[in-house]
Amino acid sequence: MSKRVNYIDYPHLKAWIDCGASILSVSDSNAFDDYLSSLEWKIDGGLSEEFYFIENKLSDFELDGFFDSIAAVKWLDGSKIGGDSHIVFWYVRGQPGLICDKEFAIKNVDVAYWRAPGKRVMFGATFVDGKFKLSFDDFLIYSGADKISALV
């Protein structure tokens, strides 16, 4: 029986770690999964009406063939995650995630989830007193098909 590979062990993500991305611990990953499980989800996979999202397509931030990360961060700043300096790429319970600077993260969402199909959830974090303060309530949902939704 082969061991299941952690998403962050894929070469394209290991390169990010080598360049300074931080690793979300498995215990924090599990805590976020517990948080998500505590929310009221509808049968269609959406959240109850108490949650309001703004939506956009990542492709809408492209300008002359280049990704406009300044416009994307400005869009994020209009959501709950706007107060966070970093975005956490969460994969699944029992696996670590990646913590990246907000501008780098929004520019590379598709790459972060390249080998992790389906709907994906990210959340905010801010570096305070030498460690990350995680903000589970500040989350984004990426459809895997260009659409990103940010909780407001």
ZIJO-V144356 format. One record per run of one state. SS is the DSSP state (A for helix, B for strand, O for the rest). FROM is the first residue (numbers start at 0). TO is the last residue. Records with the same first field share a line. If there is no record, write none. Layout:
BEGIN
SS->FROM-TO / FROM-TO
END
This chain:
BEGIN
O->0-5 / 9-9 / 18-20 / 24-24 / 38-39 / 41-45 / 47-51 / 63-64 / 67-67 / 76-78 / 83-84 / 89-95 / 107-107 / 112-118 / 128-129 / 142-145 / 151-151
A->6-8 / 10-17 / 25-37 / 57-60 / 68-75 / 79-82 / 101-106 / 108-111
B->21-23 / 40-40 / 46-46 / 52-56 / 61-62 / 65-66 / 85-88 / 96-100 / 119-127 / 130-141 / 146-150
END
